[in-house]
């Protein structure tokens, strides 16, 4: 069973079933409704293994949702995308104006979904806010992310063994993502489509992450890297 705050109602619909989705939104939509489009295939490896399923959910599903919203006169959409849509660049942090490139099937589905939102904003007066996310962590997060792997190793008593400890990432807690998405929803008044990089703004190396996680153990945990970078290579 799903635990919901008092006064919140739950309706289930398949984003790939347009008629079912349209009926559900028609029954639940109210004046000034804002839709947070969180449904989708969010796993990079699974998207690579089954591209058709990824495009069906992430692209066709987004088209279904936008059209169902249009027919119900809903114009405010908040959509979580990914920083993986950016082309590789030597400078960090990424800027919203940086060049984008479909470096993977997953990134291609997210870029296609972003373009759909921009198209509906232009043609139908939608107010769309796109939040490009990266390195989200917290309860319910992926177990094969770098944080998930490290925490599993800590729980088993160690050692912490990671491919390389040198990369620097911007990790953001899931609750902070929620607060950011809500803020974007409250901002979505103008008929346009805006993109925001949603992050903590705090750079953390994988080594720092591993050292912090090791403090959770009941005894000292060794930290090793299986493929350390060559001398002079970052």
Secondary structure, DSSP 8 states (H G I E B T S, - for coil): -----TT-------TT-HHHHHHHHHHH--TT-EEEE--S---HHHHHH-HHHHHIIIIIHHHHHHHHHHHTT--EEEEEEEGGGB---SSSS--TTS-B---SHHHHHHHHHHHHHHHHHHHH--EEEEEEE-SEESTT--TTSHHHHHHHHHHTT--EEES-S--EEE-EEHHHHHHHHHHHHHHTTSSSEEEEE-----EEEHHHHHHHHHTTSSS---EEESS---TT--
